[in-house]
Amino acid sequence: MKMAAILLVLLVRIPCAYGVAASAASMPPPLPVLPVPSYAQLQWQVSEMALFLHFGPNTFTDSEWGSGRADPAVFAPSALDAGQWARVAAAGGFKRVVLTAKHHDGFCLWPSALTNYSVAASPWKGGAGDVVSELSTAARAEGIGFGLYLSPWDRHEPVYGDTVAYNEHYMGQMTELLTRYGDVEEVWLDGAKGEGKDMDYMFDAWFALIHQLQKKVVIFSDTGPDTRWVGDEAGVAGHTCWSPFNKSMVTIGHIIPEYSRSGDRFGQDWVPAECDVSIRPGWFWHASEKPKNATTLLDIYYKSVGRNCLLILNVPPNSSGLISAEDMQVLQEFTEIRQTIFSQNFAANATVTASTVRGGLGNPQFAPSNVLQESIYSYWAPEEGQTSWEMLFDLRQSTSFNVLQLQEPIQMGQRTIKFHVEILVDELWQTIVEGTTIGYKRLLQFPVVEGQFLKLSVDSARADPLISFFGIFIDPFSVTYSLENHDKPFLVNSEVIMLRTDHSSGNKSTATM
């Protein structure tokens, strides 16, 4: 019997069993595979993107690292509008904003009672302004989260260098920020230190205070405790990227870049990676610099959000106190091309079958069709004790695509180690893409292919694999994978791979299903 005929019989016969067992007793879900995310970590991951806002005296002095000696009078934005910042973030799909409440220069964007180096000493609003307050209010009005960066390094504070005195000062300022402005969903900090200063930061005490004061917060640093630095400022994660991690392997200020990029399959802690990058060459606004273009941001999106990370994109307000028109234009284009690509899932109406289903092929609770719903709370689960796992997709018609999206229900732990996807061409299965790790979201690009039947195979996993979403899309914007370049080799895990035909795999897989 021809391959297409076998597939047709299977696709018609297997779904009919669902009606038979519809009234069967519900089956409990499989056990989670530890570690798993906390509530705050889960909400952070689902948000996918945050907007970073570097703003302060450096904006007006054309600096990146201020000396801490700039006159507070330089901080004089003529048209500061935190509402505009929040609106830009919300329109661009950024689910939170993170503000540099204090950068290395020590200047505070709120009227701190613990220093005279703040907006209270500036001419802006006659010294009565509070940028932190204005942005927290604006973020709530737009329905997005609010986060803060409080630099550990302070080049202005006289007690910096006295470990006890400065840690008390820092925790005092942190308390001000976390008790005055409502919910704070992220606290962002690094391990930067001043030259020639014998200074120890009491991170454990800081983290305990932050979690004590804000119940919804995640803390970012090189090592977590809640989200880790990916290890570069290009916004690029590893091809393999685990959320499991061992915090004991690195310290703040001293990381192992490859370990931070990739995570740890055997990690005991859930510490997903966050990818930070600026839309401009610098982190603060400079009149001489221009923003990246939208397709560059799209490439970063694939390599951050598309590799199980959160993207935090810095878009610095200018010296007027506004996000520049040219930056807004790029963000609008970035939003539009993402919407164009991901608005149509060509697998949305597919018929889906699987080699095995938890509770039996007729159990709708863990049915293969669950992967067509873009939610991590419904998923396909196989029977326990299997050694191979396959899903078959009939797209109902021949379809062209060049992007694959996969998701796992990460509340059950990150499971998949290795997978591949094949397409049926001339009655032979051909591999179109291979990958390692899925996590919350995995996006993979490849040259445009066309076909009706696809097969997802999980080759290895930490436990029974669970898949919550499968989608295929067309991206006409990425030059490497555009329709005009579909006949060229493509990169997966830094290796050039062409379509691979596997006769035995095709026959065996169909027979199994």
Beta strands, then each sheet from edge to edge (+ up, - down):
strand 1: 49-53
strand 2: 96-102
strand 3: 145-150
strand 4: 186-188
strand 5: 218-221
strand 6: 227-229
strand 7: 244-245
strand 8: 269-270
strand 9: 273-278
strand 10: 310-314
strand 11: 351-354
strand 12: 389-407
strand 13: 416-425
strand 14: 428-436
strand 15: 442-461
strand 16: 469-473
strand 17: 490-492
strand 18: 495-497
strand 19: 500-501
sheet 1: 1+ 2+ 3+ 4+ 5+ 6+ 9+ 10+ 1+
sheet 2: 7+ 8-
sheet 3: 11+ 12- 15+ 13- 14+ 19-
sheet 4: 11+ 12- 16+
sheet 5: 17+ 18-
end
